[in-house]
């Protein structure tokens, strides 16, 4: 008997990444479960910052573009094994002071019923690069 949902695949994670690069929060949330959890790379907690539930996750996702309006996650490579997945990427953008951000990172995912149940982000700590003149 086949599951009542479509499993998450590498193509799913590639589409999720594309939605990040389009800054499309509605599309992003279509991939997430209602009881989703997002653990951001930065924050005051050991896990970065933890956001629970679709409404909190939606707001946290949108904050990424407020902080870095030209944010992009490039060179994505995605892996899926059952209810576990990883996306590897390079984060680029321009900080408020004009300096350039370019750093590697990964998202570690768990899946439930064909949706992303948790997204745990990790990013290398690299000083920003000088602004382009």
NORQUI-V669121 format. One record per pair of residues at least 12 apart in sequence whose ideal C-beta (glycine too) atoms are under 10 Angstrom apart, sorted by the first residue. I is the first residue (numbers start at 0). J is the second residue. If there is no record, write none. Layout:
[[I & J] [I & J]]
//
This chain:
[[2 & 112] [2 & 113] [3 & 112] [3 & 113] [4 & 110] [4 & 111] [4 & 112] [4 & 113] [4 & 114] [5 & 112] [5 & 113] [5 & 114] [6 & 79] [6 & 81] [6 & 82] [6 & 110] [6 & 112] [6 & 113] [7 & 30] [7 & 77] [7 & 79] [7 & 81] [7 & 82] [7 & 83] [7 & 84] [7 & 108] [7 & 109] [7 & 110] [7 & 111] [7 & 112] [7 & 113] [7 & 114] [7 & 115] [7 & 116] [8 & 77] [8 & 79] [8 & 84] [8 & 110] [8 & 113] [9 & 76] [9 & 77] [9 & 78] [9 & 79] [9 & 84] [9 & 86] [10 & 77] [10 & 79] [11 & 30] [11 & 77] [11 & 79] [11 & 84] [11 & 108] [11 & 110] [11 & 113] [11 & 114] [11 & 115] [12 & 30] [12 & 75] [12 & 76] [12 & 77] [12 & 78] [12 & 79] [12 & 84] [12 & 85] [12 & 86] [12 & 106] [12 & 108] [12 & 110] [12 & 115] [13 & 75] [13 & 76] [13 & 77] [13 & 86] [14 & 26] [14 & 29] [14 & 30] [14 & 77] [15 & 27] [15 & 29] [15 & 30] [15 & 31] [15 & 72] [15 & 75] [15 & 77] [15 & 84] [15 & 86] [15 & 106] [15 & 108] [15 & 115] [15 & 118] [16 & 71] [16 & 72] [16 & 73] [16 & 75] [16 & 76] [16 & 77] [16 & 86] [16 & 88] [16 & 106] [17 & 72] [17 & 75] [18 & 30] [18 & 60] [19 & 60] [19 & 63] [19 & 64] [19 & 70] [19 & 71] [19 & 72] [19 & 75] [19 & 86] [19 & 88] [19 & 90] [19 & 106] [20 & 70] [20 & 71] [20 & 72] [20 & 73] [20 & 75] [20 & 88] [21 & 71] [22 & 60] [22 & 61] [22 & 63] [22 & 64] [22 & 68] [22 & 69] [22 & 70] [22 & 71] [23 & 60] [24 & 56] [24 & 57] [24 & 58] [24 & 60] [24 & 61] [24 & 63] [24 & 64] [25 & 57] [27 & 56] [27 & 57] [27 & 60] [27 & 61] [27 & 115] [27 & 118] [28 & 53] [28 & 54] [28 & 56] [28 & 57] [28 & 60] [28 & 115] [29 & 114] [30 & 108] [30 & 110] [30 & 113] [30 & 114] [30 & 115] [30 & 118] [31 & 52] [31 & 53] [31 & 56] [31 & 57] [31 & 60] [31 & 114] [31 & 115] [31 & 116] [31 & 117] [31 & 118] [32 & 52] [32 & 53] [32 & 56] [32 & 109] [32 & 110] [32 & 111] [32 & 112] [32 & 113] [32 & 114] [32 & 115] [32 & 116] [32 & 117] [33 & 52] [33 & 53] [33 & 54] [33 & 56] [33 & 114] [33 & 116] [34 & 51] [34 & 52] [34 & 53] [34 & 56] [34 & 111] [34 & 114] [34 & 116] [34 & 117] [35 & 50] [35 & 51] [35 & 52] [35 & 53] [35 & 55] [35 & 56] [35 & 57] [35 & 109] [35 & 111] [35 & 114] [35 & 115] [35 & 116] [35 & 117] [35 & 118] [36 & 49] [36 & 50] [36 & 51] [36 & 52] [36 & 55] [36 & 56] [36 & 109] [36 & 115] [36 & 116] [36 & 117] [36 & 118] [36 & 119] [37 & 49] [37 & 50] [37 & 51] [37 & 52] [37 & 55] [37 & 56] [37 & 57] [37 & 58] [37 & 59] [37 & 60] [37 & 106] [37 & 115] [37 & 117] [37 & 118] [37 & 119] [37 & 120] [38 & 50] [38 & 51] [38 & 59] [38 & 106] [38 & 107] [38 & 117] [38 & 118] [38 & 119] [38 & 120] [38 & 121] [39 & 59] [39 & 60] [39 & 62] [39 & 63] [39 & 118] [39 & 119] [39 & 120] [39 & 122] [40 & 63] [40 & 90] [40 & 102] [40 & 104] [40 & 105] [40 & 106] [40 & 119] [40 & 120] [40 & 121] [40 & 122] [40 & 123] [40 & 124] [41 & 66] [41 & 120] [41 & 122] [41 & 124] [42 & 59] [46 & 119] [46 & 120] [47 & 119] [47 & 120] [47 & 121] [47 & 122] [48 & 62] [48 & 120] [49 & 117] [49 & 119] [50 & 62] [50 & 118] [51 & 117] [56 & 115] [56 & 117] [56 & 118] [59 & 118] [60 & 118] [63 & 90] [63 & 92] [63 & 120] [64 & 92] [66 & 92] [66 & 94] [66 & 95] [66 & 100] [67 & 90] [67 & 91] [67 & 92] [67 & 93] [67 & 94] [67 & 95] [67 & 100] [68 & 92] [68 & 93] [68 & 95] [69 & 91] [69 & 92] [69 & 93] [69 & 99] [69 & 100] [70 & 90] [70 & 91] [70 & 92] [70 & 93] [70 & 100] [71 & 88] [71 & 89] [71 & 90] [71 & 91] [71 & 92] [71 & 100] [72 & 86] [72 & 87] [72 & 88] [72 & 89] [72 & 90] [72 & 91] [72 & 92] [72 & 104] [72 & 106] [73 & 88] [73 & 89] [73 & 90] [73 & 91] [73 & 101] [74 & 87] [74 & 88] [74 & 89] [74 & 91] [74 & 103] [75 & 87] [75 & 88] [75 & 89] [75 & 106] [76 & 88] [76 & 105] [77 & 106] [77 & 108] [78 & 105] [78 & 108] [79 & 108] [79 & 110] [81 & 109] [81 & 110] [82 & 108] [82 & 109] [82 & 110] [82 & 111] [82 & 112] [82 & 116] [83 & 107] [83 & 108] [83 & 109] [83 & 110] [84 & 106] [84 & 107] [84 & 108] [84 & 109] [84 & 110] [84 & 115] [84 & 118] [85 & 105] [85 & 106] [85 & 107] [85 & 108] [85 & 119] [86 & 104] [86 & 105] [86 & 106] [86 & 107] [86 & 108] [86 & 118] [86 & 120] [87 & 103] [87 & 104] [87 & 105] [87 & 106] [88 & 102] [88 & 103] [88 & 104] [88 & 105] [88 & 106] [88 & 120] [88 & 122] [89 & 101] [89 & 102] [89 & 103] [89 & 104] [89 & 122] [89 & 123] [90 & 102] [90 & 103] [90 & 104] [90 & 120] [90 & 122] [90 & 123] [90 & 125] [91 & 128] [92 & 127] [93 & 127] [93 & 130] [93 & 131] [94 & 127] [94 & 128] [94 & 130] [96 & 127] [96 & 130] [97 & 127] [97 & 129] [97 & 130] [97 & 131] [97 & 132] [98 & 126] [98 & 127] [98 & 128] [98 & 129] [98 & 130] [98 & 131] [99 & 127] [99 & 128] [99 & 129] [99 & 130] [99 & 131] [100 & 122] [100 & 125] [100 & 126] [100 & 127] [100 & 128] [101 & 123] [101 & 125] [101 & 127] [101 & 128] [102 & 122] [102 & 123] [102 & 124] [102 & 125] [102 & 126] [102 & 127] [102 & 128] [103 & 121] [103 & 122] [103 & 123] [103 & 125] [104 & 120] [104 & 121] [104 & 122] [104 & 123] [105 & 119] [105 & 120] [105 & 121] [105 & 122] [105 & 123] [106 & 118] [106 & 119] [106 & 120] [106 & 121] [106 & 122] [107 & 119] [107 & 120] [107 & 121]]
//
